[in-house]
Amino acid sequence: MQGPDGHRWSLAGRVPAQPHAALLWLPALGVAAKHYLPFADALALEGVAVYVHEWRGHGTSDLRASRECDWGYREPLVLDLPASEAALAADLPGTMRVIGGHSLGGQLACCRMALAPGAAQRIWLVASGAPYWRAFPAPRRLLLPLAYRFLPWLAFRRGALPGRAIGFGGNEARSLIRDWARTGLAGRYAAAGLEADLEAALGRVSAPVDAVLLRDDWLAPASSLRFLLSKLEAPGDTLTTLGAQDLGVPADHFAWMRQPAAVAAALLGGESAGSTQAVATSSRSSAA
């Protein structure tokens, strides 16, 4: 794949023989697309074609955040995601389309729908919610404003956020961290350099939402998910809460990725997990 500014990445896909839906999946902050392939396999066995987008700066992306290489929310929203959407549409024309994501990926899936209402017919969210500090339970919410001020400062001081070193995200572009922290402090979505009023556009998103909440996930608690959903005009949201007994792994922010069958079944509305279909592996390389 190649965006209009020259950014290159690969779009990994899992495509069943006769898909009834096609999902464009957006990863969490700092997580490479390859880590969602077990999730894509689980959905493909149920007839959902899955294409996993790659964020700038991670995995197959040919960019890495640095003092010389920076981006915020605007670039993935208006440059990269349209290219991945076009590839999905070209492969599976006429198939019902879903956009969704994990954590920050879920937030940006909603933002993409705000900018391009025709991008999909449904939204799927897993372990996602707005980072607004008031949307978190005490006592953690009292510490969040400090983090939302310190992390952008650190990122601008270093040229990029050293996420691997501090244990939060990956090595992230400083402007992306600034856009994220702005929402954390003010509770409103905006992207530097984006002409559209993103917050107002979110209020016009009418696609139905299927969301999965993980019971022990302090990074995306129920209150932060409800705050995110309150911004949308979706006609009806389906929310499933899963615990460790449902998942077979801890019900935290990331463990579900190792055993994603229960999450996939919840998004599909409890359809039988026993059906099988031939699944083809595809990858659109950075040279495409």
BAMI-653965 format. One record per residue (C-alpha): x, y, z. Coordinates in pm, whole numbers, plus 50000, padded with zeros to 5 digits. Each point is the difference from the previous one (the first is absolute). Example, Ala and Ser with C-alpha at 12.3 -4.5 7.8 and 13.67 -1.06 7.14 Angstrom:
// BAMI-653965
512304955050780 501375034449934 
***
This chain:
// BAMI-653965
500005000050000 501075035949941 498375031750126 499895033249812 503015013350195 502154969749910 499554980450325 500154962549932 498664970850203 498564965149959 496344991550051 499674965050143 496804981549918 498094968550089 497324993449741 497534970750014 498664984349682 496605017450019 500145028950246 496765015550120 501805030450143 503375017449970 501705016050300 502745026349996 501664996450340 502045027550166 502614990150262 500615014750344 502665026250057 503444985449935 498774965449893 501064985849664 497354985349772 501464964850012 498914995850362 496335000149889 500304971549753 498634974050249 496975022850042 499705003049622 500184962149967 497214995550256 497725023949811 500894985549659 498854965850118 496605016250057 499845015349654 501445034650070 502855012349782 502455019550214 502585025549886 502305012850274 501255035349946 503565009050099 500575032550188 502745023449895 503204992750187 499324963450075 500354965849844 500175001649621 499765038049985 503075015349837 499905029550242 501305002550354 499175028750234 502925023450066 500815036750030 500125001249621 496934978149936 496765010250170 496244996249953 496785003150196 496464986849963 499505018049668 502394978549798 498504965850076 496455013749983 500235017749663 503004983849827 500524964050115 496574986450087 498405010149668 502664979749820 499324969050211 496255004849951 500485002149625 501994967649997 497294982050197 497285013349770 501934989549691 500484964650131 496434995250123 497635023349815 496454999550126 500854982750329 498565014950318 502795020250159 500955004150365 502675022250152 501264993950348 502925000350232 501674993050329 500605028250250 501215030749804 499094980849685 496364999850107 500075037350064 501515007249659 497514976349836 497245022350137 501895031049886 500434985649651 496264993649981 499465036050105 502065011849703 498764973849753 496524987050094 499964976449703 503184982250104 498064972150174 496544989050112 500974989250355 502625007950263 501684973650219 501845010050317 502124978450230 501545013150323 499465035649880 498835032450151 500775037050007 503055009550212 498225029850162 501175001050359 496565007450145 498674968249835 502184978150222 499214988850354 501835013850300 502734999350110 501664993949661 498305029349832 501775023950236 503384989249862 499085000649632 500305037849944 503614997650113 500674972549745 498255019849725 502345029250065 503194980750061 499904976349700 499675027349732 502775019650175 502234969349996 499194992649636 500845035449889 503145000550214 501234967349849 498635005149648 497684969850042 498484981950295 502374972050117 497044977450071 501964967650009 502275014250267 497225013250224 497564971349946 497245019149820 499354994549631 502884998049759 502325026949876 497295025049910 499935031949796 499915030750220 497045016149822 497954968250030 500635000050375 499025036750010 496684992949823 499334970450231 500825019950315 497755028749889 497044976550001 501114986450336 499985034650155 497055016649825 497824970349907 499705012049640 501434984649683 502095021949771 502934995449767 502605026749936 499845011449637 496574984649938 497495025349869 496914979750095 498455003650346 500614964350113 497975002950318 496935013149816 500404973449730 500024972350262 496535011250102 498744990949653 501374964350000 496924977949970 501504965749934 499094974150266 502774990450239 500914965750141 502395003650294 501854975450222 500995011050349 502584980450196 499084997950366 503465006450151 501235025349743 501005031550187 501255016449679 496524999449844 497414997150278 496265000349939 499765037150082 502505009749729 498214978249744 496655015850089 501555034649961 501264991149652 496634985349897 498195030850132 501655020449725 498364979749725 496495000549859 500024962249961 496444985850000 500834971450233 503154987050164 500634963750091 502344996650296 501434966850119 502094997450316 502444970950017 501854987250304 502974976850039 497734969450010 498525009449663 503365007149839 502244973050146 502595027350068 500015030750228 497305025049908 502465028649957 500895023449716 502244976749799 499744963550111 496894993649784 502205002849691 501564966250088 496624982550012 497605021549798 497204974949931 497655013550270 500495035949884 499354990149639 496834981350101 498775029850203 500455023549706 498134975949778 497114998750244 500664965150128 499894982549664 501244964550003 503774997750028 499974964849861 499565007449632 503054998049780 500955015949672 503104999349786 502015031050084 502495016349766 502885020750129 500705032049813 502385028750045 500225032249802 503675008550016 501585033950042 500804999249631 496334998549900 
***
